[in-house]
């Protein structure tokens, strides 16, 4: 199971760098992208991923600052155009939602968390093209989920429950969300 998860993380990091980053980079400040998922043997990358939810690091174009990114990439033929955030796991282990809420509450004590949350839909592993991608600030997304009656769905494959936030509905409540298609064109 662990090998399958690592394979998925490697493929997602590869596709993010290949087809997502070129579309969104200039819109979120440019610079370079470094995946924490591809460096799982590095203890710092593991800590950033496991405890701060940081799947990647953005080095600013002027190379004076870094920012954490939470990334969810799904392979499909038709994009769902939603943010999905795991709410419960059948195993009982902590979820992204629990970790991000705890991290956001601990920010006043110096905790780090991913500044942006990015959800992308790509047609096929390693060779497919980008269908759509949305970028929002993590704080805004998790506040929106916590403050509203967001519905959950259950994944039929593993029984895990997740919040789903349609981009069109979310954008009615915030200006801190950008949606792009494969050509980098912004959509509302």
C-alpha distance (Angstrom), angle and dihedral (degrees) to the residues before:
residue distance angle dihedral
X1 . . .
X2 3.81 . .
X3 3.84 90.5 .
X4 3.81 90.4 52.9
X5 3.81 91.6 50.2
X6 3.82 91.3 48.4
X7 3.82 90.2 48.5
X8 3.83 90.2 51.6
X9 3.83 91.4 48.5
X10 3.81 91.7 49.3
X11 3.80 92.3 48.7
X12 3.81 91.9 46.7
X13 3.81 91.9 49.4
X14 3.80 90.1 48.0
X15 3.81 93.6 49.8
X16 3.79 92.4 44.1
X17 3.80 90.7 55.2
X18 3.81 92.3 41.8
X19 3.81 104.6 46.1
X20 3.84 110.8 2.9
X21 3.79 105.5 45.3
X22 3.84 94.1 53.8
X23 3.82 89.5 56.1
X24 3.81 99.1 46.6
X25 3.81 104.8 27.7
X26 3.80 99.0 90.0
X27 3.80 91.2 44.0
X28 3.81 93.1 57.6
X29 3.78 99.2 41.5
X30 3.80 103.8 -73.7
X31 3.75 123.4 -121.0
X32 3.77 128.0 116.8
X33 3.79 132.6 -42.0
X34 3.81 124.6 -137.9
X35 3.79 121.0 -174.6
X36 3.80 119.8 -138.5
X37 3.81 87.8 -166.4
X38 3.80 93.1 66.6
X39 3.81 92.8 52.7
X40 3.81 99.7 55.2
X41 3.80 92.1 144.6
X42 3.82 90.4 60.9
X43 3.84 109.1 91.0
X44 3.83 92.9 -146.7
X45 3.82 91.5 52.9
X46 3.81 89.4 48.7
X47 3.80 92.3 51.2
X48 3.81 92.7 47.5
X49 3.79 91.2 49.7
X50 3.81 100.7 39.9
X51 3.81 100.4 39.3
X52 3.79 106.6 22.7
X53 3.82 99.0 32.5
X54 3.79 91.4 -126.1
X55 3.80 110.7 152.2
X56 3.78 94.2 172.4
X57 3.76 144.1 8.1
X58 3.79 125.9 -130.6
X59 3.80 114.3 -150.8
X60 3.80 106.9 -156.2
X61 3.79 119.4 -114.6
X62 3.81 90.6 -111.5
X63 3.83 89.0 47.7
X64 3.80 95.2 -128.4
X65 3.80 100.2 110.1
X66 3.79 142.8 30.4
X67 3.77 129.4 -150.2
X68 3.79 130.8 -162.7
X69 3.80 120.1 -123.6
X70 3.81 129.4 -160.2
X71 3.79 109.3 -152.6
X72 3.77 132.2 -167.1
X73 3.79 115.9 -179.0
X74 3.78 123.0 -179.6
X75 3.78 129.1 -171.6
X76 3.79 113.9 -138.6
X77 3.79 143.4 131.2
X78 3.79 94.4 -121.1
X79 3.81 122.5 33.6
X80 3.79 119.1 -123.6
X81 3.83 91.7 -153.7
X82 3.77 93.4 -147.0
X83 3.75 136.3 117.9
X84 3.79 107.9 -121.7
X85 3.78 120.7 -160.9
X86 3.80 122.0 -178.1
X87 3.81 109.2 -118.6
X88 3.83 103.1 176.2
X89 3.79 135.8 7.4
X90 3.76 125.1 -151.7
X91 3.82 87.6 -133.0
X92 3.81 90.7 59.5
X93 3.81 93.3 -125.6
X94 3.79 117.8 141.4
X95 3.78 116.3 -83.4
X96 3.79 134.3 -142.1
X97 3.78 89.2 -101.0
X98 3.81 94.2 54.0
X99 3.80 92.7 44.8
X100 3.82 95.2 47.5
X101 3.80 94.0 46.8
X102 3.82 90.0 49.9
X103 3.81 90.5 46.7
X104 3.79 93.9 47.6
X105 3.81 89.9 49.5
X106 3.82 89.7 50.2
X107 3.82 95.6 49.7
X108 3.79 90.7 97.8
X109 3.81 85.8 61.8
X110 3.82 92.7 52.1
X111 3.82 100.2 -92.2
X112 3.78 117.2 156.7
X113 3.78 126.0 -136.6
X114 3.81 137.0 165.3
X115 3.79 109.0 -72.4
X116 3.81 93.0 -155.5
X117 3.80 130.0 37.1
X118 3.79 113.4 -154.4
X119 3.80 126.9 -169.2
X120 3.81 118.8 -171.6
X121 3.78 136.2 179.3
X122 3.81 118.4 -150.8
X123 3.81 126.4 179.8
X124 3.81 101.6 -133.5
X125 3.82 138.9 1.7
X126 3.80 115.5 -89.9
X127 3.82 95.2 -16.5
X128 3.81 106.2 44.8
X129 3.76 130.1 98.8
X130 3.78 131.5 -116.2
X131 3.79 115.0 -94.4
X132 3.80 99.2 -178.2
X133 3.78 142.2 -28.0
X134 3.80 135.3 -166.7
X135 3.79 128.6 -161.2
X136 3.79 125.4 -163.6
X137 3.75 137.8 157.0
X138 3.78 110.7 -90.4
X139 3.79 92.8 -134.7
X140 3.82 92.0 55.4
X141 3.81 94.2 46.8
X142 3.80 95.5 48.7
X143 3.79 92.5 43.5
X144 3.80 88.6 51.6
X145 3.82 91.0 51.3
X146 3.82 92.7 46.2
X147 3.81 94.9 45.7
X148 3.80 98.7 44.7
X149 3.76 135.5 55.5
X150 3.80 94.9 -104.5
X151 3.77 114.3 -177.7
X152 3.77 123.4 -126.0
X153 3.76 131.1 -145.3
X154 3.76 131.4 -159.9
X155 3.78 121.3 -125.5
X156 3.80 105.4 -127.8
X157 3.81 92.1 -151.0
X158 3.80 98.9 57.7
X159 3.82 106.8 8.4
X160 3.81 92.6 -120.3
X161 3.78 117.5 143.5
X162 3.78 123.8 -134.9
X163 3.78 139.4 -178.8
X164 3.77 113.9 -119.6
X165 3.78 120.4 -157.1
X166 3.82 116.2 -172.4
X167 3.79 109.7 -138.5
X168 3.81 94.0 -134.9
X169 3.81 92.5 54.6
X170 3.80 93.3 42.6
X171 3.81 92.1 51.3
X172 3.81 90.2 57.6
X173 3.82 87.2 66.0
X174 3.80 103.1 39.9
X175 3.76 142.8 32.6
X176 3.80 92.6 -154.5
X177 3.80 95.2 88.0
X178 3.79 129.5 87.6
X179 3.80 124.8 -172.7
X180 3.80 123.1 -161.6
X181 3.78 135.3 -175.8
X182 3.80 125.3 -145.4
X183 3.81 91.2 -79.6
X184 3.78 92.9 54.6
X185 3.78 92.9 -108.9
X186 3.78 115.7 148.5
X187 3.77 118.7 -121.6
X188 3.77 132.0 -171.0
